[in-house]
């Protein structure tokens, strides 16, 4: 996914490779949507309207495989093995 690209889905997003640009999962309000990628370098990630800009992505996950989901009130991230 190239820098400047925008990927929008009502459900989950899977990116097998470099994820740059913007990824918006759960665009229709699905709070159970998730984002999976093998190389996280996004400008923006969003699930059901809750979002992080690249500055909000924890440094230890930048460039790594990750799974993003919506916690109780904010985005949550964990390694993808």
RAGIQUI-V353537 format. One record per backbone hydrogen bond with DSSP energy under -0.5 kcal/mol. NH is the residue of the N-H (numbers start at 0). CO is the residue of the C=O. E is the energy in kcal/mol with one decimal. If there is no record, write none. Layout:
nh=NH co=CO e=E
nh=NH co=CO e=E
//
This chain:
nh=4 co=1 e=-1.9
nh=6 co=21 e=-2.9
nh=7 co=5 e=-0.5
nh=8 co=23 e=-2.5
nh=12 co=33 e=-2.2
nh=14 co=35 e=-2.4
nh=16 co=14 e=-1.2
nh=18 co=38 e=-2.9
nh=19 co=0 e=-1.5
nh=19 co=17 e=-0.7
nh=21 co=4 e=-2.9
nh=22 co=43 e=-2.3
nh=23 co=6 e=-3.1
nh=24 co=22 e=-0.6
nh=24 co=45 e=-2.8
nh=25 co=10 e=-1.5
nh=26 co=8 e=-2.6
nh=28 co=25 e=-2.5
nh=30 co=28 e=-1.0
nh=32 co=29 e=-1.3
nh=34 co=67 e=-2.3
nh=35 co=12 e=-2.9
nh=36 co=65 e=-2.2
nh=37 co=14 e=-1.4
nh=37 co=16 e=-0.7
nh=38 co=16 e=-0.9
nh=39 co=63 e=-2.2
nh=40 co=18 e=-2.1
nh=40 co=38 e=-0.6
nh=42 co=20 e=-3.1
nh=43 co=20 e=-1.5
nh=44 co=51 e=-2.4
nh=45 co=22 e=-2.3
nh=46 co=49 e=-2.6
nh=47 co=24 e=-2.0
nh=49 co=46 e=-2.2
nh=51 co=44 e=-2.6
nh=53 co=42 e=-1.8
nh=55 co=52 e=-1.9
nh=56 co=52 e=-0.7
nh=56 co=53 e=-0.8
nh=60 co=57 e=-2.2
nh=61 co=57 e=-0.8
nh=61 co=58 e=-0.7
nh=62 co=39 e=-4.1
nh=63 co=60 e=-2.2
nh=65 co=36 e=-2.2
nh=66 co=77 e=-2.6
nh=67 co=34 e=-3.0
nh=68 co=75 e=-2.3
nh=70 co=68 e=-0.6
nh=70 co=73 e=-3.2
nh=75 co=68 e=-2.9
nh=77 co=66 e=-1.9
nh=79 co=64 e=-1.6
nh=80 co=78 e=-0.6
//
